[in-house]
Amino acid sequence: MSGQHSGHGRWQRLRAAARMLGSLLLGATAIFGAVLIFRQGLLPLIDAAFHPTAQVLSAIRRVGILLAAVLAYWAYVRWHEKREATELQLQPLRLVLAGMGGAAMVGLPIAALFALGAYEAVALRGFSSALLGVAGVIFVAATLEELVYRCLLFRVMERSFGTAWALAIQAGVFALEHLGNVEQGGAGDVTTMLVSVTLLGLLWGGLFVLTRNLWVVAAHHAAWNFTILLSGVPLSGIEDWRTLAPVESRLVGPQWLTGGMFGPESSLLVIALITVAVVLLLRLGRRRGAFVRARFGTIDVGGARP
């Protein structure tokens, strides 16, 4: 009899795993499919019909990609999960506070690194109007990452594995996605990057657990990235925008302090700060009852929390 119960339990877990993977596949297909349709179908039609300037077309591309992804996710939640997508509600005050928090959280250690002589300001360029376009790109990229990793991957996995395991898994996947940013680096660069970006995945995952809101977490993420860009040092291993920064900077300190080719996110000073923030966020989340226990094999997709 116990063998029958054990076999039935395994079958239930397999079915739950299949439902979870199916939900992830459906959500990812909806988001990326909508973006592809806009970029390859609707955008060329807009270009052919209205002949906008390159700058206007670039703005339309960014806004269109963001809207296509968010609307696809909304449709997925509404029709597949059969609930309101409460995580998409705009919360202006919390959004502003999150943006200020993201800027301060990375800006203060960067200022400390300049004060310690690990970073050196070579020249002041002033603000360029091109920074507005870059800010738009950064916001769209941050929002898309939060939509995929926190709203979709974390939330769907949380229903089966619970909050703790889902946080760990999405953070690991988030870090692996950034491997291409250090493809020219050595083993030390890769290891430090994986640690730092995993912690960032936990940071933004923990913020999502507390707020359950896409825009709040995206604001923190985007402000974090834009603050790094403004300081003139590498942003997640990307050098493309350093020439647009109002400050021309160079790394002169030891790599463990500067973060090397990946930038301040791989600095041990920033890693230590992120670690403290993650611990505080997760403890606060537990105290507020925001954590969900693992219920693998017993959850129903349609009745899950956001």
C-alpha positions as CSV (number, residue, x, y, z in Angstrom):
1,M,0.0,0.0,0.0
2,S,2.8,2.4,0.9
3,G,4.4,1.6,-2.5
4,Q,1.2,2.7,-4.2
5,H,1.2,6.0,-2.3
6,S,4.8,6.5,-3.1
7,G,4.2,5.9,-6.8
8,H,1.2,8.2,-6.8
9,G,3.3,10.9,-5.1
10,R,6.0,10.6,-7.7
11,W,3.4,10.8,-10.5
12,Q,1.9,13.9,-8.9
13,R,5.3,15.6,-8.6
14,L,6.1,14.8,-12.3
15,R,2.8,16.3,-13.4
16,A,3.5,19.4,-11.3
17,A,7.0,19.7,-12.8
18,A,5.5,19.4,-16.3
19,R,2.9,22.1,-15.5
20,M,5.6,24.4,-14.2
21,L,7.9,23.9,-17.2
22,G,4.9,24.3,-19.5
23,S,4.0,27.6,-17.8
24,L,7.5,28.9,-18.1
25,L,7.7,27.9,-21.8
26,L,4.3,29.5,-22.5
27,G,5.2,32.7,-20.7
28,A,8.6,33.0,-22.4
29,T,7.1,32.3,-25.8
30,A,4.5,35.0,-25.3
31,I,7.0,37.6,-24.2
32,F,9.8,36.9,-26.7
33,G,7.3,36.1,-29.5
34,A,5.5,39.5,-29.0
35,V,8.9,41.3,-29.1
36,L,9.9,39.5,-32.3
37,I,6.6,40.3,-34.0
38,F,7.0,43.9,-33.2
39,R,10.6,44.2,-34.3
40,Q,10.3,42.1,-37.5
41,G,6.8,43.0,-38.4
42,L,5.2,46.1,-37.0
43,L,8.4,48.3,-36.8
44,P,9.3,47.9,-40.5
45,L,5.7,48.9,-41.3
46,I,5.9,52.0,-39.2
47,D,9.2,52.9,-40.8
48,A,7.9,52.4,-44.3
49,A,4.7,54.3,-43.7
50,F,5.9,57.3,-41.8
51,H,9.7,57.5,-42.5
52,P,10.7,58.8,-39.1
53,T,14.2,60.0,-38.4
54,A,16.7,57.5,-37.1
55,Q,16.4,59.0,-33.6
56,V,12.6,58.9,-33.6
57,L,12.7,55.3,-35.0
58,S,15.1,54.3,-32.2
59,A,12.7,55.7,-29.6
60,I,9.7,53.9,-31.2
61,R,11.7,50.7,-31.2
62,R,12.5,50.9,-27.4
63,V,9.0,51.9,-26.4
64,G,7.4,49.3,-28.7
65,I,9.6,46.5,-27.4
66,L,8.7,47.4,-23.8
67,L,5.0,47.6,-24.5
68,A,5.0,44.4,-26.6
69,A,6.7,42.4,-23.8
70,V,4.5,43.9,-21.0
71,L,1.3,43.4,-22.9
72,A,2.3,39.8,-23.7
73,Y,3.0,39.1,-20.1
74,W,-0.3,40.7,-19.1
75,A,-2.2,38.5,-21.6
76,Y,-0.3,35.4,-20.3
77,V,-1.3,36.1,-16.7
78,R,-4.9,37.0,-17.6
79,W,-5.6,34.0,-19.8
80,H,-3.3,31.3,-18.5
81,E,-3.2,32.0,-14.8
82,K,-6.7,33.5,-14.8
83,R,-6.0,36.4,-12.5
84,E,-5.3,40.1,-12.5
85,A,-1.6,41.0,-13.1
86,T,-1.3,43.1,-9.9
87,E,2.5,43.1,-10.3
88,L,2.1,45.5,-13.3
89,Q,0.3,48.2,-11.3
90,L,2.1,51.6,-11.3
91,Q,3.1,52.8,-7.8
92,P,4.7,56.2,-8.5
93,L,5.9,57.0,-5.0
94,R,7.5,53.6,-4.4
95,L,8.9,53.7,-7.9
96,V,10.7,57.1,-7.2
97,L,11.9,55.8,-3.9
98,A,13.3,52.6,-5.5
99,G,15.1,54.6,-8.1
100,M,16.7,56.8,-5.5
101,G,17.6,53.7,-3.5
102,G,19.2,52.0,-6.5
103,A,21.3,55.1,-7.4
104,A,22.4,55.7,-3.8
105,M,23.2,52.0,-3.1
106,V,25.8,51.8,-5.9
107,G,26.7,55.6,-6.0
108,L,27.9,55.7,-2.4
109,P,30.5,52.9,-2.8
110,I,31.6,54.3,-6.2
111,A,32.2,57.7,-4.5
112,A,34.2,55.8,-1.8
113,L,36.3,54.1,-4.5
114,F,37.1,57.5,-6.0
115,A,38.0,58.9,-2.5
116,L,40.2,55.9,-1.8
117,G,42.0,56.4,-5.2
118,A,40.9,53.1,-6.7
119,Y,39.1,55.1,-9.4
120,E,40.5,58.3,-10.8
121,A,38.7,61.0,-12.7
122,V,40.7,61.9,-15.8
123,A,38.5,64.6,-17.3
124,L,35.1,66.2,-17.0
125,R,33.1,66.1,-20.2
126,G,29.7,67.5,-19.0
127,F,26.3,66.0,-19.8
128,S,25.6,64.9,-23.3
129,S,22.1,64.9,-24.8
130,A,22.9,61.3,-26.0
131,L,22.6,60.2,-22.3
132,L,18.8,60.5,-22.6
133,G,18.7,57.8,-25.2
134,V,21.1,55.7,-23.2
135,A,18.9,56.1,-20.1
136,G,15.9,54.9,-22.2
137,V,17.9,51.8,-23.4
138,I,19.0,51.0,-19.8
139,F,15.4,51.4,-18.5
140,V,14.0,49.1,-21.1
141,A,16.7,46.5,-20.7
142,A,16.3,46.5,-16.9
143,T,12.5,46.2,-17.1
144,L,12.7,43.3,-19.6
145,E,15.2,41.5,-17.3
146,E,12.9,42.0,-14.3
147,L,9.9,40.9,-16.3
148,V,11.6,37.7,-17.4
149,Y,13.6,36.8,-14.3
150,R,11.5,38.0,-11.4
151,C,7.9,38.3,-12.8
152,L,8.0,35.1,-14.8
153,L,10.9,32.7,-13.8
154,F,10.9,33.5,-10.1
155,R,7.2,33.7,-9.7
156,V,6.3,30.5,-11.6
157,M,9.0,28.5,-9.8
158,E,8.0,29.9,-6.4
159,R,4.6,28.2,-6.8
160,S,6.2,24.8,-6.9
161,F,9.5,25.2,-5.0
162,G,8.7,27.9,-2.5
163,T,10.3,31.4,-2.3
164,A,13.7,30.4,-1.0
165,W,14.5,27.9,-3.7
166,A,13.0,30.0,-6.4
167,L,15.1,33.0,-5.3
168,A,18.3,30.9,-5.5
169,I,17.5,29.4,-8.9
170,Q,16.5,32.6,-10.7
171,A,19.6,34.3,-9.3
172,G,21.9,31.6,-10.6
173,V,20.2,31.7,-14.1
174,F,20.5,35.5,-14.0
175,A,24.2,35.3,-13.3
176,L,24.9,32.7,-16.0
177,E,23.1,35.0,-18.6
178,H,25.9,37.5,-18.0
179,L,28.8,35.2,-18.8
180,G,29.2,36.7,-22.2
181,N,30.1,40.1,-20.6
182,V,33.4,38.6,-19.3
183,E,34.2,36.3,-22.2
184,Q,37.7,37.9,-22.5
185,G,38.4,37.6,-18.8
186,G,40.2,35.0,-16.8
187,A,38.9,32.5,-14.2
188,G,39.1,35.1,-11.5
189,D,36.9,37.6,-13.5
190,V,34.3,34.9,-14.2
191,T,34.2,33.7,-10.6
192,T,33.8,37.2,-9.1
193,M,31.2,38.1,-11.7
194,L,29.1,35.0,-11.0
195,V,29.2,35.8,-7.3
196,S,28.3,39.5,-7.7
197,V,25.5,39.0,-10.3
198,T,24.0,36.1,-8.3
199,L,23.9,38.4,-5.3
200,L,22.3,41.1,-7.5
201,G,19.7,38.5,-8.6
202,L,19.0,37.8,-5.0
203,L,18.8,41.6,-4.3
204,W,16.2,42.3,-7.0
205,G,14.5,39.0,-6.3
206,G,14.2,40.0,-2.6
207,L,12.9,43.4,-3.5
208,F,10.3,41.7,-5.7
209,V,9.3,39.5,-2.8
210,L,8.7,42.5,-0.6
211,T,6.9,44.7,-3.2
212,R,5.4,42.2,-5.7
213,N,5.7,45.0,-8.3
214,L,7.6,45.0,-11.6
215,W,8.1,48.8,-11.9
216,V,9.5,49.2,-8.4
217,V,12.2,46.6,-9.0
218,A,12.9,47.8,-12.5
219,A,13.4,51.4,-11.2
220,H,15.9,50.2,-8.7
221,H,17.7,48.1,-11.3
222,A,17.8,50.9,-14.0
223,A,18.9,53.6,-11.5
224,W,21.7,51.2,-10.3
225,N,22.9,50.7,-13.9
226,F,22.6,54.4,-15.0
227,T,24.6,55.5,-11.9
228,I,27.4,53.2,-12.8
229,L,27.4,54.6,-16.4
230,L,27.5,58.2,-15.2
231,S,30.7,57.5,-13.1
232,G,32.6,56.6,-16.3
233,V,33.6,53.0,-15.3
234,P,32.5,49.7,-16.9
235,L,28.9,48.8,-16.6
236,S,28.6,45.0,-16.1
237,G,31.6,44.5,-18.4
238,I,30.2,46.8,-21.1
239,E,32.5,49.5,-22.4
240,D,30.3,50.9,-25.2
241,W,28.8,53.9,-23.3
242,R,31.9,55.0,-21.3
243,T,32.7,57.8,-23.8
244,L,29.3,59.3,-23.1
245,A,29.8,59.5,-19.3
246,P,30.1,63.1,-17.9
247,V,33.2,61.9,-16.2
248,E,36.2,60.2,-17.9
249,S,37.5,57.7,-15.4
250,R,40.1,55.0,-15.1
251,L,40.8,52.2,-12.8
252,V,44.0,52.6,-10.8
253,G,43.5,50.4,-7.7
254,P,43.8,46.7,-7.3
255,Q,41.3,44.6,-9.2
256,W,39.7,43.2,-6.0
257,L,38.8,46.7,-5.1
258,T,38.0,48.2,-8.5
259,G,36.1,45.2,-9.9
260,G,38.3,45.1,-12.9
261,M,36.9,44.6,-16.4
262,F,33.3,44.0,-15.0
263,G,33.3,47.3,-13.1
264,P,32.2,48.2,-9.6
265,E,29.7,45.4,-9.4
266,S,32.6,43.0,-9.0
267,S,34.4,45.2,-6.4
268,L,34.6,43.4,-3.0
269,L,33.3,46.7,-1.4
270,V,30.1,46.6,-3.5
271,I,29.8,42.8,-3.1
272,A,29.9,43.2,0.7
273,L,27.2,46.0,0.5
274,I,25.0,43.9,-1.7
275,T,25.3,40.9,0.7
276,V,24.3,43.0,3.7
277,A,21.3,44.4,1.7
278,V,20.2,40.9,0.6
279,V,20.3,39.6,4.2
280,L,18.3,42.5,5.5
281,L,15.7,42.3,2.6
282,L,15.2,38.5,3.1
283,R,14.9,38.8,6.8
284,L,12.3,41.6,6.4
285,G,10.5,39.5,3.8
286,R,10.3,36.5,6.3
287,R,9.1,38.7,9.1
288,R,6.3,40.1,6.9
289,G,5.2,36.7,5.9
290,A,6.1,37.3,2.2
291,F,7.8,33.9,1.8
292,V,5.8,30.9,0.4
293,R,6.7,27.4,1.4
294,A,7.5,24.7,-1.1
295,R,4.3,23.0,-2.2
296,F,5.7,21.0,-5.1
297,G,3.1,18.7,-6.6
298,T,0.1,20.3,-4.8
299,I,-0.3,23.7,-6.4
300,D,-2.8,24.7,-9.0
301,V,-1.5,27.1,-11.7
302,G,-4.7,29.2,-11.9
303,G,-4.9,29.8,-8.2
304,A,-1.4,30.9,-7.4
305,R,-0.4,34.2,-5.8
306,P,1.3,36.8,-8.0
